[in-house]
Amino acid sequence: MRILLYSYNYYPEPIGIAPLMTELAEGLVKRGHEVRVVTGMPNYPQRQIYPEYKGKLFCTEERNGVIIQRSCIWIRPKPGLLTRMLLDGSFVASSIFQALKGWRPDVILLTIPPLPIAIPASLLGALYSCPVVLNLQDILPDAAVHVGLLKNKLAICVFEALEKYAYRTAHTISVITDGFTENLLKKGVSDQKIRCIPNWVDIKFIRPLPKADNLFRQVHHLQDKFVVMYSGNIALTQGLDTVIHTADRLRHIPDIVFVIVGEAKALDALWQLCVEHQLENVLLLPFQPREQLPEMLAAADVGLVMQKHNVVAFNMPSKIQVLLASGRPIIASVPASGTAARAIRQSGGGVVVEPEDPELLATAIVDLYENPTKTELFAQQGRRYAVAQYSFEQALGRYEDLFYEVTTAADFPSRAVPKLNSEN
């Protein structure tokens, strides 16, 4: 097939949806499909255009067989409603030119957020007479309203209208958790239109590695320490100050060290908090190169998943799959009734504690510190679950099957594509 992947984030951005969409595109190419990606100039998580792309309106690259068509965007370091709308609007306006350049696709895969790109994707679907598969990574505006990022009533109405438009014009909607399915069904979306394909992890790349002779531990003087690690996005929804307050409560146990890895600017506020509490058991580090990720994760004894109370119940951090695959137990400080908590419990790979409660988080950490047998059991169960439920090859096959399904559907007979035998 010829597959057009419409994704705001893509390689070389190191976290979030970018690595997932990069793996999906390159995996489809390896299976014999043609893939081109319409994306913006790389800017995440710094929210600044990467130096090698500054000043460019458009550029086209090829990486591992994937054609990458980039377009200019309007971006500012500090996010806000107006800056977010201008960013989304600039991508909508500029990306359509790139999307129209190149071969005619058999199917379009559109990742959301951002929500407004449903408009050009639907127009392209109509122009090319091909189905649009909407890949829902977050549900907007619900998530933004719930955490207080979106308060303007007019803006909420506009985004709700965009949401309805996106669901109506998509041929099929792929969601990453059952919680998303439940949300869409309540909004009147037909269950026949929804497919649940969880986000994945490359279990060959992210894998259990020994802590002995771990280079990350050696470089950062973590030998013989019980390392509690958080790595990923640091924003309003995570509440990383809870980790700092937890470290304050555990300063009397010198063996326990907290490592927080994130975007350098986002670490500043945490550093100020560490200085205020005079903490010496917290190590703050900028994002590491992606090729070093398995070694970094292996340096941990425990991986943290952090959410605030007000995070919507259906939110599912992709770091859960990564931590499970790394063979390290998880302590999830997340809402007990949410999708994240459900996933941790089902995996058997860790424990869930009430969010924004340093005392409970500290108790859970000490429990694993004092019970290595329990810690190892969680690690083994989590890895087994990741292999069984979140492998990349499994997800890739499901997306490939979905694309065959929609391109051979009765409402798109002219775009029908013959399915290759599995041995091909």
C-alpha positions in Angstrom: 0.0 0.0 0.0 0.8 3.7 -0.2 0.3 5.1 3.2 0.3 8.8 4.1 1.1 9.4 7.8 0.0 12.8 8.9 1.8 13.5 12.2 2.8 16.7 13.8 5.7 15.0 15.7 8.3 12.7 14.1 12.0 11.9 14.2 14.4 13.3 15.5 12.1 14.4 18.4 13.1 12.0 21.2 9.9 11.6 23.3 6.1 11.5 23.1 4.4 10.4 19.9 7.4 11.0 17.6 9.4 7.7 18.4 6.1 5.7 18.0 5.2 7.2 14.6 8.8 6.8 13.4 8.8 3.2 14.4 5.4 2.6 12.7 6.4 4.3 9.5 9.7 2.5 9.2 8.1 -0.8 10.2 5.5 -0.5 7.4 8.3 0.2 4.9 10.1 -3.0 6.0 6.9 -4.9 5.3 7.0 -3.6 1.7 4.7 -0.6 1.8 5.5 2.9 0.6 5.2 5.6 3.4 5.5 9.3 3.3 5.1 11.4 6.5 3.8 14.9 6.6 5.1 16.6 9.7 6.3 19.9 11.2 9.8 21.1 11.7 11.3 19.3 14.8 10.8 21.4 18.0 9.7 19.1 20.9 10.2 19.1 23.8 12.2 22.4 23.8 9.4 24.1 21.8 12.1 25.6 19.6 12.9 24.7 16.1 16.0 22.5 16.0 19.0 24.5 14.7 19.5 22.5 11.5 15.9 23.3 10.5 15.7 27.0 11.4 14.7 29.4 8.6 13.3 26.6 6.4 9.7 26.9 5.0 9.7 23.3 3.6 12.1 20.4 3.3 11.9 16.8 2.2 14.1 14.0 3.5 14.3 10.3 3.3 15.2 8.1 6.3 15.1 4.3 6.4 12.9 4.3 3.3 10.4 6.8 4.6 9.8 10.1 2.7 9.6 12.8 5.3 7.9 16.1 4.2 8.4 18.9 6.7 6.7 22.3 6.8 7.2 25.5 8.8 5.3 26.1 12.0 4.9 29.1 14.4 6.3 28.1 17.8 7.1 29.8 21.0 8.8 28.3 24.1 6.0 29.2 26.6 2.8 27.4 25.8 -0.6 29.1 26.1 -4.0 29.1 24.5 -3.1 31.7 21.9 0.3 30.3 21.1 -1.1 26.8 20.8 -3.8 27.9 18.4 -1.3 29.8 16.3 1.0 26.7 16.3 -1.9 24.4 15.2 -3.1 26.9 12.7 0.4 27.3 11.1 0.8 23.5 10.8 -2.7 23.2 9.2 -1.9 25.9 6.7 1.6 24.9 5.8 1.3 21.1 5.9 -1.4 20.9 3.2 1.2 22.0 0.6 3.5 19.1 1.5 0.6 16.7 1.6 -0.4 17.5 -1.9 3.2 16.9 -3.2 3.9 13.3 -4.0 2.1 10.1 -4.8 -1.6 9.5 -4.2 -2.1 7.5 -1.0 -4.4 4.5 -0.5 -5.0 5.4 3.1 -4.2 8.3 5.4 -3.3 7.8 9.1 -3.8 11.0 11.0 -2.5 11.4 14.6 -4.3 13.6 17.1 -3.4 15.9 18.9 -3.3 18.5 17.4 -7.0 18.5 16.7 -7.3 21.1 13.9 -5.3 18.9 11.4 -8.4 16.8 11.0 -9.5 19.5 8.6 -6.8 19.2 6.0 -6.7 15.4 6.4 -10.4 15.1 5.7 -10.0 17.3 2.6 -7.2 15.1 1.4 -9.3 12.0 2.0 -12.0 13.5 -0.2 -9.6 14.7 -2.9 -7.8 11.3 -3.1 -11.0 9.3 -2.5 -9.2 7.3 0.2 -10.1 6.5 3.8 -8.8 8.5 6.8 -7.8 6.5 9.9 -7.8 8.8 12.9 -5.2 7.7 15.5 -6.3 9.2 18.8 -3.4 9.7 21.2 -5.4 12.0 23.5 -9.0 13.2 23.7 -9.3 16.9 23.2 -10.7 19.2 24.5 -11.6 16.9 27.5 -8.1 16.5 28.7 -7.2 20.2 28.4 -10.4 21.4 30.1 -10.0 18.8 32.9 -6.5 20.1 34.0 -7.4 23.8 33.5 -5.3 24.4 30.4 -8.4 25.4 28.4 -10.9 27.7 30.2 -12.2 30.1 27.5 -15.8 29.1 26.7 -15.6 30.1 23.1 -12.4 28.2 22.6 -13.9 25.1 24.2 -16.9 25.3 21.8 -14.6 25.6 18.8 -12.5 22.6 19.9 -15.7 20.6 20.7 -16.9 21.3 17.1 -13.5 20.3 15.7 -13.7 17.1 17.8 -17.1 16.2 16.4 -15.9 17.0 12.8 -12.8 14.8 13.2 -14.9 11.8 14.5 -17.5 12.3 11.8 -15.2 12.6 8.8 -12.8 9.7 9.8 -13.5 6.4 8.3 -12.1 4.6 11.3 -10.8 5.7 14.7 -7.9 3.8 16.4 -7.7 4.4 20.1 -4.9 3.4 22.5 -7.0 2.3 25.5 -10.4 1.0 26.3 -10.9 4.2 28.3 -10.9 6.1 25.0 -13.4 3.8 23.6 -15.8 4.4 26.5 -15.4 8.1 26.1 -16.2 8.0 22.4 -19.2 5.7 22.8 -20.7 8.2 25.3 -20.3 10.9 22.6 -22.3 8.9 20.1 -19.5 7.5 18.1 -20.5 4.1 16.7 -18.6 1.1 18.1 -18.2 -0.2 14.5 -16.0 2.8 13.8 -13.6 2.2 16.7 -10.5 -0.1 16.9 -8.4 -0.3 20.0 -4.7 -0.7 19.3 -2.5 0.1 22.3 0.7 2.0 21.9 3.7 -0.3 21.8 7.3 -0.7 22.8 10.2 -2.2 20.8 10.8 -5.1 23.2 14.1 -5.9 21.4 15.4 -2.4 22.0 13.9 -1.8 25.4 14.9 -4.9 27.4 16.1 -6.0 30.9 19.8 -5.3 31.2 22.0 -6.1 34.3 22.7 -3.3 36.8 26.2 -4.6 37.3 28.7 -2.7 35.2 25.9 -0.3 34.1 27.7 2.7 32.5 24.9 5.1 33.5 25.3 4.1 37.1 29.1 4.5 36.9 29.0 7.9 35.2 26.6 9.3 37.7 28.1 7.6 40.8 25.0 5.5 41.5 26.8 2.2 42.3 25.3 0.4 45.3 22.4 2.9 45.4 18.7 2.1 45.2 17.7 4.3 42.2 14.2 5.6 41.9 13.9 7.1 38.4 11.4 9.3 36.5 12.1 10.0 32.9 9.9 11.9 30.5 7.7 14.9 30.1 7.6 17.4 33.0 4.5 19.5 32.7 1.4 20.5 34.7 -0.2 17.0 34.6 2.8 15.2 36.1 3.3 17.0 39.4 7.0 16.2 39.8 7.1 18.3 43.0 5.6 15.3 44.7 8.8 13.4 43.9 10.9 16.1 45.4 8.8 16.2 48.6 9.1 12.4 48.7 12.9 12.6 48.5 12.8 15.0 51.4 11.0 12.4 53.5 13.5 9.7 52.6 16.7 11.7 53.0 17.5 9.6 56.2 18.1 6.6 54.0 21.3 7.4 52.1 21.0 4.3 49.8 17.9 5.7 48.1 18.6 8.2 45.3 16.0 9.9 43.0 16.9 10.5 39.4 14.7 12.8 37.3 15.4 13.0 33.5 13.6 15.6 31.5 13.8 18.7 29.4 16.5 21.0 30.8 14.3 24.1 31.2 11.6 22.1 32.9 14.2 20.9 35.5 14.8 24.5 36.7 11.8 24.7 39.0 12.6 21.3 40.5 16.2 22.4 41.1 15.0 25.4 43.0 12.8 23.1 45.1 15.8 20.9 45.8 17.9 23.9 46.8 15.1 25.1 49.1 15.0 21.7 50.9 18.8 21.3 50.7 18.4 17.8 49.1 21.4 15.8 48.2 19.5 12.6 47.2 18.1 14.0 43.9 19.9 13.9 40.6 18.4 16.1 37.8 19.5 15.2 34.3 18.6 16.4 30.8 17.2 14.0 28.2 19.8 11.4 27.2 20.4 10.3 23.6 17.8 7.7 22.6 20.4 5.0 21.9 21.3 5.2 25.6 17.7 4.7 26.8 17.9 1.0 27.5 21.1 1.5 29.6 19.5 4.4 31.4 16.3 2.5 32.3 18.4 -0.5 33.4 20.2 1.8 35.9 16.9 2.1 37.9 15.6 -0.1 40.6 12.2 1.4 40.3 10.5 3.4 37.6 8.0 6.2 38.4 4.8 7.1 36.6 3.4 10.4 37.9 0.0 12.1 37.4 -2.0 14.7 39.3 -5.5 14.1 40.7 -7.1 16.2 38.0 -5.7 14.1 35.1 -8.6 12.7 33.1 -9.3 9.0 33.8 -8.6 7.8 30.3 -5.1 9.2 30.1 -2.5 6.5 29.4 1.2 7.5 29.5 3.3 5.6 26.9 6.1 5.4 29.5 4.1 2.5 31.1 4.9 0.2 28.2 8.5 1.3 28.2 9.0 0.7 31.9 7.4 -2.7 31.8 9.5 -3.8 28.9 12.7 -2.6 30.7 12.1 -5.2 33.4 11.9 -2.7 36.2 9.0 -2.5 38.7 6.7 0.5 38.6 5.3 2.7 41.3 2.5 4.7 39.8 1.3 7.8 41.6 -1.9 8.1 39.6 -5.7 8.3 40.0 -6.9 4.9 41.2 -9.8 4.7 38.8 -7.9 5.8 35.7 -6.6 3.9 32.7 -3.0 4.1 33.9 -3.8 2.4 37.2 -5.8 -0.3 35.5 -2.9 -1.0 33.1 -0.4 -1.3 36.0 -2.7 -3.7 37.9 -3.4 -5.9 34.9 0.3 -6.2 34.1 1.3 -7.2 37.7 4.4 -5.0 37.1 4.0 -2.6 40.0 1.9 -0.8 42.6 -0.5 2.1 42.5 -0.6 4.8 45.1 -2.8 7.9 45.5 -1.4 10.8 43.5 0.1 14.0 45.0 0.8 12.2 48.3 4.5 12.2 49.2 4.0 10.1 52.3 2.3 7.3 50.4 4.8 7.4 47.6 7.7 7.2 50.2 6.1 4.2 51.9 5.8 2.4 48.6 9.4 3.1 47.7 10.7 1.9 51.1 8.6 -1.3 50.8 10.3 -2.2 47.5 13.7 -1.1 48.9 13.3 -3.5 51.9 11.7 -6.4 49.8 14.0 -7.3 46.9 12.0 -10.5 46.3 8.8 -8.5 45.7 10.7 -6.0 43.5 12.1 -8.8 41.3 8.6 -10.4 41.0 7.1 -7.1 39.8 10.0 -6.8 37.3 9.5 -10.2 35.8 5.7 -10.0 35.6 5.9 -6.6 34.0 8.4 -7.8 31.3 6.2 -10.8 30.5 3.1 -8.6 30.2 4.9 -6.2 27.9 6.1 -9.0 25.6 2.6 -10.5 25.5 0.6 -7.2 25.1 2.7 -4.4 23.9 5.2 -5.7 21.4 5.9 -3.6 18.3 5.5 -6.4 15.8 2.0 -7.2 17.2 0.9 -3.6 17.0 2.4 -3.2 13.5 0.5 -6.2 12.3 -2.8 -4.8 13.7 -2.3 -1.5 12.0 -1.4 -3.2 8.7 -4.6 -5.4 9.0 -6.6 -2.2 9.7 -5.2 -0.5 6.6 -6.1 -3.5 4.5 -9.6 -3.6 6.0 -10.4 0.1 5.3 -8.9 0.1 1.8 -11.0 -2.9 0.8 -14.2 -1.6 2.5 -17.4 -1.4 0.4 -17.4 2.4 0.6 -13.9 2.6 -1.0 -14.0 0.0 -3.8 -11.9 2.0 -6.2 -9.0 2.1 -3.7 -9.0 -1.6 -2.9 -5.5 -3.0 -2.4 -4.7 -6.7 -2.6 -3.4 -8.2 0.6 0.0 -9.9 0.4 0.5 -13.3 1.8 2.1 -13.3 5.3 5.2 -15.0 4.0 5.8 -12.1 1.6 
